[in-house]
């Protein structure tokens, strides 16, 4: 398994194609740390990062990503 910290670094510094690949790798890990990371990225100024984080959260299916 790839180091989660290196995946997080790639997530924030990648083109769209790489961003989607890294998102999928993080989804496969899918632990609480990844969910929290994706939730934090929903506030990013970059629409690509926000969209990739939303896709990751959708694929993980964690209810914490949905606010009332």
C-alpha positions in Angstrom: 0.0 0.0 0.0 1.2 3.5 -0.9 2.1 5.8 1.9 -1.1 7.9 2.7 0.9 11.1 3.2 2.4 10.9 -0.3 -1.1 10.3 -1.7 -2.4 13.3 0.1 0.5 15.4 -1.3 -0.3 14.2 -4.8 -4.0 14.9 -4.2 -3.3 18.6 -3.7 -0.7 19.0 -6.4 -2.0 17.1 -9.4 -3.7 17.5 -12.8 -7.3 16.2 -13.0 -6.3 12.8 -14.4 -3.8 12.2 -11.7 -6.2 13.6 -9.1 -8.8 11.1 -10.0 -6.3 8.2 -9.8 -5.1 9.4 -6.4 -8.7 9.8 -5.2 -9.4 6.2 -6.2 -6.3 5.0 -4.3 -7.4 7.0 -1.2 -11.0 5.6 -1.5 -9.5 2.0 -1.4 -7.9 2.9 2.0 -11.2 4.6 3.1 -10.3 4.9 6.8 -11.4 7.8 9.1 -8.2 9.7 8.2 -9.1 9.6 4.5 -12.7 10.7 5.2 -11.6 13.6 7.3 -9.0 14.6 4.6 -11.7 14.6 1.9 -14.1 16.6 4.1 -11.4 19.2 4.7 -10.7 19.5 1.0 -14.4 20.4 0.3 -13.4 24.0 1.3 -10.5 24.2 -1.2 -10.3 27.1 -3.6 -9.7 24.7 -6.4 -12.8 23.3 -8.0 -10.9 20.2 -9.2 -9.9 19.4 -5.6 -13.4 20.0 -4.3 -14.9 17.8 -7.0 -12.4 15.0 -6.4 -13.0 15.1 -2.7 -16.8 15.0 -3.2 -16.4 12.0 -5.5 -14.2 10.3 -3.0 -16.7 10.8 -0.2 -19.5 9.6 -2.5 -17.5 6.4 -3.3 -16.7 5.8 0.4 -20.3 6.5 1.4 -19.5 7.9 4.8 -22.5 9.7 6.3 -20.3 12.3 8.1 -19.9 14.0 4.7 -23.5 15.0 4.7 -24.7 17.9 6.9 -28.3 18.4 8.0 
